[in-house]
Amino acid sequence: MKFVIATGNAHKVEEFSRMLKNLDFSAISAKELGIDMDEAEEDGDTFEANALIKAQYACEKSGLPAFADDSGLCVDALGGRPGIYSARYAQNDQARITKLLKELDGVKEENRTAKFVSAIACVFPDGKKFTVRGETEGKIDFEPRGVGGFGYDPVFLYEGKSFGQMTGVEKDAVSHRGKALEKCLLELKKITEEDIYADK
Ligand code: ITT
């Protein structure tokens, strides 16, 4: 079965493609199919709701099963912000990091706890759908470190290393997106098995 990766974010496509590379799973990006994911209006009030909106949109446009990730950074000292508004927090990655560090100015190391959240939604042409969630806890550093990854990775500290200092494979092994994808693949396996039994 071929899936659409319903995202307009090239970094997410890169991470999903890397994680799915050695698996028996065929995926194509929305961009390769000429689908403009900016047209999907993310007006949900949870990560799951927004992931469903994006997956539903790509599924309708392509006629193929689709999966989408809605993700973000929840910072405890900011009451969980930017959360589902992580992409809209500022214009670009550099501006987002600068704004975040400014908001956390004066916040002590022990109070800089945060988590990355990824909700993945899968939507099928027959209307079947599900969502799963992965979370990774860490801390917001006082300055950016490393040039790997994307978004808030250079300031997200996980066990002494920022996500920006990790290789892609190292990040995948502990990331919110890696955890969500693992759950997603388990759900898909269940669905496939149910279908096989239903056919018998
Ligand atoms: P799509 O909606 O097209 O998938 P997007 O970038 O707008 O692309 P989101 O709405 O899910 O995606 O916003 C997620 C934002 O949260 C993303 O732009 C980053 O700023 C941040 N983010 C999510 N996962 C991240 C990660 O693994 N590392 C760093 N920042 C991340």
py3Dmol code that shows the C-alpha trace and the ligand (Angstrom):
import py3Dmol

protein = """\
ATOM      1  CA  MET A   1       0.000   0.000   0.000  1.00  0.00           C
ATOM      2  CA  LYS A   2       1.374   3.409  -0.929  1.00  0.00           C
ATOM      3  CA  PHE A   3       0.979   6.347   1.497  1.00  0.00           C
ATOM      4  CA  VAL A   4       1.204  10.098   1.061  1.00  0.00           C
ATOM      5  CA  ILE A   5       3.370  11.949   3.590  1.00  0.00           C
ATOM      6  CA  ALA A   6       1.035  14.890   4.102  1.00  0.00           C
ATOM      7  CA  THR A   7       3.406  17.700   5.008  1.00  0.00           C
ATOM      8  CA  GLY A   8       4.819  20.770   3.340  1.00  0.00           C
ATOM      9  CA  ASN A   9       7.830  20.663   5.690  1.00  0.00           C
ATOM     10  CA  ALA A  10      10.862  19.210   3.861  1.00  0.00           C
ATOM     11  CA  HIS A  11      12.573  18.357   7.176  1.00  0.00           C
ATOM     12  CA  LYS A  12       9.650  16.167   8.233  1.00  0.00           C
ATOM     13  CA  VAL A  13       9.738  14.421   4.829  1.00  0.00           C
ATOM     14  CA  GLU A  14      13.469  13.811   5.345  1.00  0.00           C
ATOM     15  CA  GLU A  15      12.937  12.369   8.853  1.00  0.00           C
ATOM     16  CA  PHE A  16      10.037  10.131   7.813  1.00  0.00           C
ATOM     17  CA  SER A  17      11.876   8.926   4.697  1.00  0.00           C
ATOM     18  CA  ARG A  18      14.954   8.050   6.768  1.00  0.00           C
ATOM     19  CA  MET A  19      12.919   6.191   9.385  1.00  0.00           C
ATOM     20  CA  LEU A  20      10.885   4.287   6.792  1.00  0.00           C
ATOM     21  CA  LYS A  21      13.844   3.512   4.521  1.00  0.00           C
ATOM     22  CA  ASN A  22      14.485  -0.080   5.530  1.00  0.00           C
ATOM     23  CA  LEU A  23      10.862  -0.971   6.170  1.00  0.00           C
ATOM     24  CA  ASP A  24       8.322  -2.519   3.871  1.00  0.00           C
ATOM     25  CA  PHE A  25       6.451   0.773   3.582  1.00  0.00           C
ATOM     26  CA  SER A  26       6.040   2.840   0.452  1.00  0.00           C
ATOM     27  CA  ALA A  27       5.558   6.591   0.819  1.00  0.00           C
ATOM     28  CA  ILE A  28       5.542   9.617  -1.457  1.00  0.00           C
ATOM     29  CA  SER A  29       5.524  13.251  -0.355  1.00  0.00           C
ATOM     30  CA  ALA A  30       2.567  15.565  -0.972  1.00  0.00           C
ATOM     31  CA  LYS A  31       4.911  17.861  -2.931  1.00  0.00           C
ATOM     32  CA  GLU A  32       5.846  15.047  -5.343  1.00  0.00           C
ATOM     33  CA  LEU A  33       2.121  14.634  -6.061  1.00  0.00           C
ATOM     34  CA  GLY A  34       1.679  18.375  -6.596  1.00  0.00           C
ATOM     35  CA  ILE A  35      -0.442  18.767  -3.459  1.00  0.00           C
ATOM     36  CA  ASP A  36      -0.058  22.155  -1.741  1.00  0.00           C
ATOM     37  CA  MET A  37      -0.318  21.449   1.984  1.00  0.00           C
ATOM     38  CA  ASP A  38      -0.606  25.205   2.729  1.00  0.00           C
ATOM     39  CA  GLU A  39      -4.187  24.877   1.478  1.00  0.00           C
ATOM     40  CA  ALA A  40      -5.123  22.650   4.430  1.00  0.00           C
ATOM     41  CA  GLU A  41      -6.420  25.008   7.100  1.00  0.00           C
ATOM     42  CA  GLU A  42      -4.970  23.971  10.478  1.00  0.00           C
ATOM     43  CA  ASP A  43      -7.733  25.363  12.667  1.00  0.00           C
ATOM     44  CA  GLY A  44      -7.921  22.517  15.189  1.00  0.00           C
ATOM     45  CA  ASP A  45      -7.200  23.130  18.856  1.00  0.00           C
ATOM     46  CA  THR A  46      -5.115  20.002  19.474  1.00  0.00           C
ATOM     47  CA  PHE A  47      -2.124  18.406  17.761  1.00  0.00           C
ATOM     48  CA  GLU A  48      -4.343  15.435  16.890  1.00  0.00           C
ATOM     49  CA  ALA A  49      -7.083  17.580  15.322  1.00  0.00           C
ATOM     50  CA  ASN A  50      -4.581  19.413  13.117  1.00  0.00           C
ATOM     51  CA  ALA A  51      -2.842  16.185  12.083  1.00  0.00           C
ATOM     52  CA  LEU A  52      -6.231  14.770  11.042  1.00  0.00           C
ATOM     53  CA  ILE A  53      -7.049  17.891   9.004  1.00  0.00           C
ATOM     54  CA  LYS A  54      -3.766  17.561   7.062  1.00  0.00           C
ATOM     55  CA  ALA A  55      -4.034  13.798   6.512  1.00  0.00           C
ATOM     56  CA  GLN A  56      -7.691  14.095   5.445  1.00  0.00           C
ATOM     57  CA  TYR A  57      -6.794  16.843   2.974  1.00  0.00           C
ATOM     58  CA  ALA A  58      -3.986  14.837   1.325  1.00  0.00           C
ATOM     59  CA  CYS A  59      -6.105  11.678   1.257  1.00  0.00           C
ATOM     60  CA  GLU A  60      -8.958  13.507  -0.512  1.00  0.00           C
ATOM     61  CA  LYS A  61      -6.599  15.183  -3.008  1.00  0.00           C
ATOM     62  CA  SER A  62      -4.650  12.014  -3.872  1.00  0.00           C
ATOM     63  CA  GLY A  63      -7.155   9.205  -3.365  1.00  0.00           C
ATOM     64  CA  LEU A  64      -4.374   7.447  -1.426  1.00  0.00           C
ATOM     65  CA  PRO A  65      -4.041   6.683   2.283  1.00  0.00           C
ATOM     66  CA  ALA A  66      -2.218   9.581   3.925  1.00  0.00           C
ATOM     67  CA  PHE A  67      -0.418  10.280   7.149  1.00  0.00           C
ATOM     68  CA  ALA A  68       0.390  13.665   8.653  1.00  0.00           C
ATOM     69  CA  ASP A  69       2.348  14.919  11.630  1.00  0.00           C
ATOM     70  CA  ASP A  70       1.342  17.888  13.722  1.00  0.00           C
ATOM     71  CA  SER A  71       4.025  18.716  16.192  1.00  0.00           C
ATOM     72  CA  GLY A  72       5.422  21.368  18.456  1.00  0.00           C
ATOM     73  CA  LEU A  73       7.310  22.403  21.531  1.00  0.00           C
ATOM     74  CA  CYS A  74       5.526  22.803  24.891  1.00  0.00           C
ATOM     75  CA  VAL A  75       7.529  24.825  27.411  1.00  0.00           C
ATOM     76  CA  ASP A  76       6.477  24.491  31.060  1.00  0.00           C
ATOM     77  CA  ALA A  77       7.617  27.997  32.098  1.00  0.00           C
ATOM     78  CA  LEU A  78       5.396  29.392  29.313  1.00  0.00           C
ATOM     79  CA  GLY A  79       2.331  27.413  30.353  1.00  0.00           C
ATOM     80  CA  GLY A  80       2.808  24.944  27.474  1.00  0.00           C
ATOM     81  CA  ARG A  81       3.375  27.550  24.757  1.00  0.00           C
ATOM     82  CA  PRO A  82       4.110  27.677  21.864  1.00  0.00           C
ATOM     83  CA  GLY A  83       2.472  24.213  21.610  1.00  0.00           C
ATOM     84  CA  ILE A  84       0.244  23.854  18.561  1.00  0.00           C
ATOM     85  CA  TYR A  85       1.362  27.359  17.523  1.00  0.00           C
ATOM     86  CA  SER A  86       5.067  26.395  17.299  1.00  0.00           C
ATOM     87  CA  ALA A  87       5.297  27.018  13.540  1.00  0.00           C
ATOM     88  CA  ARG A  88       3.352  30.282  13.844  1.00  0.00           C
ATOM     89  CA  TYR A  89       5.378  31.517  16.879  1.00  0.00           C
ATOM     90  CA  ALA A  90       7.696  33.563  14.576  1.00  0.00           C
ATOM     91  CA  GLN A  91       8.599  33.890  10.879  1.00  0.00           C
ATOM     92  CA  ASN A  92      11.490  31.402  10.641  1.00  0.00           C
ATOM     93  CA  ASP A  93      13.591  29.010  12.738  1.00  0.00           C
ATOM     94  CA  GLN A  94      16.142  31.663  13.731  1.00  0.00           C
ATOM     95  CA  ALA A  95      13.424  34.107  14.805  1.00  0.00           C
ATOM     96  CA  ARG A  96      11.571  31.369  16.728  1.00  0.00           C
ATOM     97  CA  ILE A  97      14.695  30.471  18.714  1.00  0.00           C
ATOM     98  CA  THR A  98      15.548  34.109  19.417  1.00  0.00           C
ATOM     99  CA  LYS A  99      11.997  34.802  20.627  1.00  0.00           C
ATOM    100  CA  LEU A 100      11.927  31.675  22.800  1.00  0.00           C
ATOM    101  CA  LEU A 101      15.268  32.454  24.472  1.00  0.00           C
ATOM    102  CA  LYS A 102      14.079  36.017  25.105  1.00  0.00           C
ATOM    103  CA  GLU A 103      10.864  34.793  26.717  1.00  0.00           C
ATOM    104  CA  LEU A 104      12.907  32.477  28.938  1.00  0.00           C
ATOM    105  CA  ASP A 105      15.409  35.158  29.920  1.00  0.00           C
ATOM    106  CA  GLY A 106      15.977  34.889  33.676  1.00  0.00           C
ATOM    107  CA  VAL A 107      14.372  31.434  33.972  1.00  0.00           C
ATOM    108  CA  LYS A 108      16.705  29.116  35.885  1.00  0.00           C
ATOM    109  CA  GLU A 109      18.021  25.859  34.439  1.00  0.00           C
ATOM    110  CA  GLU A 110      15.801  23.666  36.645  1.00  0.00           C
ATOM    111  CA  ASN A 111      12.680  25.508  35.457  1.00  0.00           C
ATOM    112  CA  ARG A 112      13.447  25.269  31.725  1.00  0.00           C
ATOM    113  CA  THR A 113      11.702  21.916  31.256  1.00  0.00           C
ATOM    114  CA  ALA A 114       9.869  21.309  27.984  1.00  0.00           C
ATOM    115  CA  LYS A 115       8.583  18.554  25.757  1.00  0.00           C
ATOM    116  CA  PHE A 116       8.329  17.982  22.028  1.00  0.00           C
ATOM    117  CA  VAL A 117       5.010  16.467  20.913  1.00  0.00           C
ATOM    118  CA  SER A 118       4.185  14.751  17.634  1.00  0.00           C
ATOM    119  CA  ALA A 119       0.692  13.567  16.751  1.00  0.00           C
ATOM    120  CA  ILE A 120       0.496  11.426  13.633  1.00  0.00           C
ATOM    121  CA  ALA A 121      -2.868  10.930  11.941  1.00  0.00           C
ATOM    122  CA  CYS A 122      -3.553   8.269   9.307  1.00  0.00           C
ATOM    123  CA  VAL A 123      -6.571   8.609   7.024  1.00  0.00           C
ATOM    124  CA  PHE A 124      -7.707   6.011   4.478  1.00  0.00           C
ATOM    125  CA  PRO A 125      -9.890   6.535   1.394  1.00  0.00           C
ATOM    126  CA  ASP A 126     -12.577   4.264   2.926  1.00  0.00           C
ATOM    127  CA  GLY A 127     -12.899   6.660   5.892  1.00  0.00           C
ATOM    128  CA  LYS A 128     -10.879   4.646   8.388  1.00  0.00           C
ATOM    129  CA  LYS A 129      -8.642   6.875  10.518  1.00  0.00           C
ATOM    130  CA  PHE A 130      -6.589   6.949  13.702  1.00  0.00           C
ATOM    131  CA  THR A 131      -4.137   9.147  15.596  1.00  0.00           C
ATOM    132  CA  VAL A 132      -1.153   8.336  17.782  1.00  0.00           C
ATOM    133  CA  ARG A 133       1.130  10.566  19.856  1.00  0.00           C
ATOM    134  CA  GLY A 134       4.818  10.590  20.750  1.00  0.00           C
ATOM    135  CA  GLU A 135       6.445  12.874  23.329  1.00  0.00           C
ATOM    136  CA  THR A 136      10.044  13.548  24.348  1.00  0.00           C
ATOM    137  CA  GLU A 137      10.948  15.502  27.477  1.00  0.00           C
ATOM    138  CA  GLY A 138      13.988  17.737  27.748  1.00  0.00           C
ATOM    139  CA  LYS A 139      15.097  21.251  28.652  1.00  0.00           C
ATOM    140  CA  ILE A 140      15.544  24.521  26.793  1.00  0.00           C
ATOM    141  CA  ASP A 141      19.200  25.503  26.720  1.00  0.00           C
ATOM    142  CA  PHE A 142      20.486  29.072  27.247  1.00  0.00           C
ATOM    143  CA  GLU A 143      21.931  29.245  23.732  1.00  0.00           C
ATOM    144  CA  PRO A 144      21.664  27.278  20.462  1.00  0.00           C
ATOM    145  CA  ARG A 145      24.034  24.327  19.996  1.00  0.00           C
ATOM    146  CA  GLY A 146      24.715  22.343  16.819  1.00  0.00           C
ATOM    147  CA  VAL A 147      23.549  22.736  13.254  1.00  0.00           C
ATOM    148  CA  GLY A 148      21.635  19.478  12.742  1.00  0.00           C
ATOM    149  CA  GLY A 149      17.885  18.983  12.551  1.00  0.00           C
ATOM    150  CA  PHE A 150      15.511  21.907  12.156  1.00  0.00           C
ATOM    151  CA  GLY A 151      13.179  24.202  14.065  1.00  0.00           C
ATOM    152  CA  TYR A 152      13.884  24.346  17.784  1.00  0.00           C
ATOM    153  CA  ASP A 153      16.413  21.455  17.694  1.00  0.00           C
ATOM    154  CA  PRO A 154      19.504  23.577  18.555  1.00  0.00           C
ATOM    155  CA  VAL A 155      17.966  24.710  21.882  1.00  0.00           C
ATOM    156  CA  PHE A 156      16.244  21.442  22.872  1.00  0.00           C
ATOM    157  CA  LEU A 157      18.505  19.591  25.293  1.00  0.00           C
ATOM    158  CA  TYR A 158      18.021  15.871  25.696  1.00  0.00           C
ATOM    159  CA  GLU A 159      20.295  14.109  28.174  1.00  0.00           C
ATOM    160  CA  GLY A 160      23.101  16.652  27.845  1.00  0.00           C
ATOM    161  CA  LYS A 161      23.065  17.000  24.058  1.00  0.00           C
ATOM    162  CA  SER A 162      20.876  19.262  21.937  1.00  0.00           C
ATOM    163  CA  PHE A 163      18.841  17.696  19.125  1.00  0.00           C
ATOM    164  CA  GLY A 164      20.896  19.994  16.855  1.00  0.00           C
ATOM    165  CA  GLN A 165      24.085  18.234  17.983  1.00  0.00           C
ATOM    166  CA  MET A 166      22.724  14.778  17.185  1.00  0.00           C
ATOM    167  CA  THR A 167      22.921  12.911  13.902  1.00  0.00           C
ATOM    168  CA  GLY A 168      19.557  12.277  12.259  1.00  0.00           C
ATOM    169  CA  VAL A 169      19.617   8.639  13.314  1.00  0.00           C
ATOM    170  CA  GLU A 170      20.411   9.587  16.938  1.00  0.00           C
ATOM    171  CA  LYS A 171      17.504  12.024  16.982  1.00  0.00           C
ATOM    172  CA  ASP A 172      15.096   9.511  15.406  1.00  0.00           C
ATOM    173  CA  ALA A 173      15.878   6.986  18.171  1.00  0.00           C
ATOM    174  CA  VAL A 174      14.623   9.300  20.949  1.00  0.00           C
ATOM    175  CA  SER A 175      12.445  11.890  19.203  1.00  0.00           C
ATOM    176  CA  HIS A 176       8.725  12.571  19.591  1.00  0.00           C
ATOM    177  CA  ARG A 177       8.328  11.846  15.846  1.00  0.00           C
ATOM    178  CA  GLY A 178      10.240   8.566  16.064  1.00  0.00           C
ATOM    179  CA  LYS A 179       8.030   7.434  18.972  1.00  0.00           C
ATOM    180  CA  ALA A 180       4.823   8.460  17.217  1.00  0.00           C
ATOM    181  CA  LEU A 181       5.886   6.697  14.003  1.00  0.00           C
ATOM    182  CA  GLU A 182       6.634   3.509  15.918  1.00  0.00           C
ATOM    183  CA  LYS A 183       3.073   3.552  17.356  1.00  0.00           C
ATOM    184  CA  CYS A 184       1.662   4.391  13.936  1.00  0.00           C
ATOM    185  CA  LEU A 185       3.363   1.384  12.327  1.00  0.00           C
ATOM    186  CA  LEU A 186       1.944  -0.893  15.050  1.00  0.00           C
ATOM    187  CA  GLU A 187      -1.583   0.439  14.392  1.00  0.00           C
ATOM    188  CA  LEU A 188      -1.131  -0.052  10.652  1.00  0.00           C
ATOM    189  CA  LYS A 189      -0.002  -3.628  11.229  1.00  0.00           C
ATOM    190  CA  LYS A 190      -3.178  -4.258  13.264  1.00  0.00           C
ATOM    191  CA  ILE A 191      -5.382  -2.738  10.546  1.00  0.00           C
ATOM    192  CA  THR A 192      -3.696  -4.787   7.816  1.00  0.00           C
ATOM    193  CA  GLU A 193      -4.142  -7.972   9.830  1.00  0.00           C
ATOM    194  CA  GLU A 194      -7.821  -7.131  10.498  1.00  0.00           C
ATOM    195  CA  ASP A 195      -8.336  -6.623   6.740  1.00  0.00           C
ATOM    196  CA  ILE A 196      -6.689  -9.943   5.938  1.00  0.00           C
ATOM    197  CA  TYR A 197      -8.977 -11.725   8.417  1.00  0.00           C
ATOM    198  CA  ALA A 198     -12.040  -9.820   7.133  1.00  0.00           C
ATOM    199  CA  ASP A 199     -11.255 -11.068   3.613  1.00  0.00           C
ATOM    200  CA  LYS A 200     -11.232 -14.709   4.759  1.00  0.00           C
TER     201      LYS A 200
END
"""
ligand_1 = """\
31
ITT
P 3.217 20.884 7.986
O 2.063 21.480 8.751
O 3.092 21.074 6.513
O 3.501 19.466 8.363
P 4.790 22.671 9.661
O 6.263 22.954 9.801
O 3.894 23.880 9.549
O 4.580 21.709 8.400
P 3.514 21.999 12.158
O 2.334 22.844 11.897
O 3.327 20.634 12.740
O 4.363 21.748 10.828
O 4.510 22.845 13.061
C 5.497 22.217 13.774
C 6.567 23.213 14.196
O 7.078 22.790 15.466
C 7.748 23.178 13.234
O 7.641 24.144 12.222
C 8.931 23.451 14.169
O 9.052 24.827 14.397
C 8.473 22.769 15.459
N 8.942 21.370 15.486
C 8.183 20.233 15.313
N 8.949 19.138 15.352
C 10.206 19.571 15.534
C 11.456 18.924 15.632
O 11.554 17.611 15.501
N 12.532 19.663 15.828
C 12.451 20.993 15.945
N 11.323 21.706 15.840
C 10.208 20.994 15.639
"""
view = py3Dmol.view(width=600, height=400)
view.addModel(protein, "pdb")
view.setStyle({"model": 0}, {"cartoon": {"style": "trace"}})
view.addModel(ligand_1, "xyz")
view.setStyle({"model": 1}, {"stick": {}})
view.zoomTo()
view.show()
